[in-house]
Amino acid sequence: MPVTIIVGGQWGDEGKGKIVDILSAEADAVARYQGGANAGHTILIEDKQYVLHLIPSGILRDNTSCYIGNGVVVDPDAFLSEVEFLNSEGIDVEGRLFISNNAHLVTPLHILSDKTSESGSNKIGTTLRGIGPAYTDKVSRVGIRAVELLNQDVFKSKLLNNYELLGRHFTGGNGDLPPFNDIFDSYWASASKLIPYLSDVTAQLQELILRGDNLLLEGAQGTYLDVDHGTYPYVTSSNPSAGSACSGVGIGPTKIDRVITVFKAYTTRVGLGPFPTELEDEIGDLIRETGFEFGATTGRERRCGWFDIPFAVRAIGINGTSDIALTKLDVLDGLEEIMLCVGYKLNGEKIDYFPRSIEEMESVVPIYESVPGWKTELKRFSSYSELPDKTKNYISILEDYLKTPIKMISVDPRREKIILR
């Protein structure tokens, strides 16, 4: 490998969990580098579905160690719930699951702040998991890092400071909040259970790299939810793009060997924001139902649309993509005709640049190229040579436009249904 980044090329939900799970078979370790419990990675193994929000997908491989990096914000309840679920499924995490000392914690105050801010007219459609407020506190330098759990007095003092800061935003001050001691007692009871998992993850990963072990760096969400490169302000509060992987775990960029960008064979997004190729018709409904496009974290319906070439090209450039994993190709099985967005018009004129603002992106009209569908059940095939010619044609057209090889093709949600080229 030895150090590979897995990143989403669209608005998240591209199927990164399955790709990480597959590559974990040859990985010694998987590390998550950003995001929080607002992400959901779904893996299907022998008809058993596993949905993970914080713990890296590699935990499903018995011999793979998993790390939650300093760039992640950790909700203790969400983390412990996943550990309990994994243990109930016979998956032992002891001695192979670690949380960075420098990872910031999501507190009940963050969740309350999130719900309050999303109740107004300026809501952006967050998952209400407290992720944005946790990152806000981190950047404001009042956040609480996991290492503070090692000193209860320091931890309590920092949480009290955040309690008082949040109270200033309420009409009645702290009087509008639950009593502090109630919040602290409940939160400490769960958060303190993270202590056995705390570790110097940066040092561990650097040692692993020096040994020449195989490491996967796993991102959450996707490129266009990146706070810098996404459809701002309808973005997440961190940087899912590949550039943040190094800072999110504490290794240098010269150690990266490969960047796999994951794309669906069509496009989806959850929540508000522009979506040039969105299908608000029966084809969009068919794709949603066939692809079971509902959020793994929120259960919300995903908006569905055609594959967007200009979007994908830009994502490839942002991430320094070496190769592509194409997922959910089988969802298009029943279509007679498949459309590809190959450019945009703005005010009736074709533009040769990427939309410069959210207003332009909301106003562009896609230019489509028609590709014939294959009308064949792809999950029956296990090699590229077996695929129908029309399917190969679709893949070839994508590669020509994207100028990047498609090396992995998923034709069914199950782990074993992957075609490697």
SULUR-V529794 format. One record per backbone hydrogen bond with DSSP energy under -1.0 kcal/mol. NH is the residue of the N-H (numbers start at 1). CO is the residue of the C=O. E is the energy in kcal/mol with one decimal. If there is no record, write none. Layout:
NH&CO&E  NH&CO&E
This chain:
4&215&-2.6  5&258&-2.6  6&217&-2.8  7&260&-2.4  9&262&-2.7  19&15&-1.5  20&16&-3.0  21&17&-2.4  22&18&-2.4  23&19&-2.5  24&20&-2.0  25&22&-1.2  26&23&-1.7  27&24&-1.0  28&214&-1.9  29&214&-1.6  30&65&-2.3  31&216&-2.9  32&67&-2.7  33&218&-1.9  39&36&-1.3  41&52&-3.2  43&50&-2.7  45&48&-2.8  48&45&-1.9  50&43&-3.0  52&41&-2.7  59&56&-1.9  60&57&-1.8  61&58&-2.0  64&61&-1.9  65&28&-2.3  66&96&-3.1  67&30&-2.5  68&98&-2.5  69&32&-2.5  71&248&-2.3  72&69&-1.6  73&35&-2.2  74&104&-2.9  79&75&-2.6  80&76&-2.8  81&77&-2.1  82&78&-1.8  83&79&-2.2  84&80&-2.4  85&81&-2.2  86&82&-2.8  87&83&-2.6  88&84&-2.1  89&85&-1.1  90&87&-1.7  91&86&-2.8  96&93&-2.1  98&66&-2.2  99&197&-2.9  100&68&-2.7  101&199&-2.0  103&100&-1.6  105&144&-2.9  106&74&-2.8  111&107&-1.6  112&108&-2.1  113&109&-2.5  114&110&-2.5  115&111&-2.2  116&112&-1.9  117&113&-2.5  118&114&-1.9  119&116&-1.1  134&130&-1.7  135&131&-2.3  136&132&-2.4  137&133&-2.4  138&134&-1.8  139&135&-2.5  140&136&-2.2  142&137&-2.6  143&137&-1.2  146&103&-3.1  147&101&-2.2  148&145&-1.8  149&146&-1.9  150&147&-1.8  151&148&-1.8  155&151&-2.6  156&152&-2.7  157&153&-2.2  158&154&-2.3  159&155&-2.3  160&156&-2.3  161&157&-2.0  162&158&-2.0  163&159&-2.1  164&160&-2.3  165&161&-2.2  166&162&-2.5  167&163&-1.9  169&166&-1.8  170&167&-1.3  173&170&-1.9  175&172&-1.4  176&173&-2.1  177&174&-1.9  183&179&-1.7  184&180&-3.1  185&181&-2.6  186&182&-1.8  187&183&-2.5  188&184&-3.4  189&185&-1.5  191&187&-3.2  192&188&-2.2  193&190&-1.4  194&191&-2.1  195&192&-1.3  197&194&-2.2  198&195&-1.4  199&99&-2.1  201&199&-1.6  204&200&-2.0  205&201&-2.8  206&202&-2.3  207&203&-2.0  208&204&-2.1  209&205&-2.3  210&206&-2.0  211&207&-1.5  212&209&-1.3  213&208&-2.1  215&2&-5.0  216&29&-2.3  217&4&-3.2  218&31&-3.4  219&6&-1.9  223&8&-1.9  224&10&-2.4  225&222&-2.1  226&223&-1.5  227&238&-2.2  230&226&-2.6  231&224&-1.9  232&230&-2.3  234&231&-1.9  235&233&-2.1  236&225&-2.8  244&241&-1.9  245&242&-1.7  248&244&-2.3  250&246&-2.6  251&246&-1.8  255&252&-1.7  256&253&-1.5  257&3&-2.5  258&3&-1.4  260&5&-2.9  261&323&-2.0  262&7&-2.9  263&325&-2.6  265&327&-1.8  267&305&-2.7  269&303&-1.6  278&275&-1.8  279&304&-3.3  285&281&-2.1  286&282&-2.2  287&283&-2.6  288&284&-2.2  289&285&-2.5  290&286&-3.0  291&287&-2.8  293&288&-2.5  294&292&-1.7  295&300&-3.1  299&295&-1.4  302&293&-2.6  303&269&-3.1  305&267&-2.5  306&277&-1.4  309&341&-2.6  312&308&-2.3  313&309&-3.0  314&310&-1.9  315&311&-2.2  316&312&-2.5  317&313&-1.8  318&314&-2.6  319&315&-2.2  320&316&-1.1  321&316&-2.0  322&259&-2.7  323&259&-1.5  324&405&-2.6  325&261&-2.0  326&408&-3.2  327&263&-2.8  329&410&-1.7  331&328&-1.1  332&329&-1.4  333&330&-1.8  335&332&-1.8  338&371&-3.3  340&369&-2.4  341&307&-2.6  342&367&-3.0  345&365&-2.4  346&349&-3.2  349&346&-1.6  351&344&-2.2  361&357&-2.3  362&358&-1.9  364&360&-1.6  365&345&-2.7  367&343&-2.9  369&340&-2.4  371&338&-3.2  373&336&-2.4  380&377&-1.2  381&378&-2.4  387&384&-1.1  392&388&-2.2  393&389&-2.1  394&390&-1.7  395&391&-2.2  396&392&-2.8  397&393&-2.5  398&394&-2.1  399&395&-2.4  400&396&-2.3  401&397&-2.2  402&398&-2.9  403&399&-2.1  407&324&-1.9  408&324&-1.5  409&419&-2.3  410&326&-2.9  411&417&-1.2  415&44&-2.3  417&414&-1.4  418&416&-1.8  419&409&-3.1  421&407&-2.7
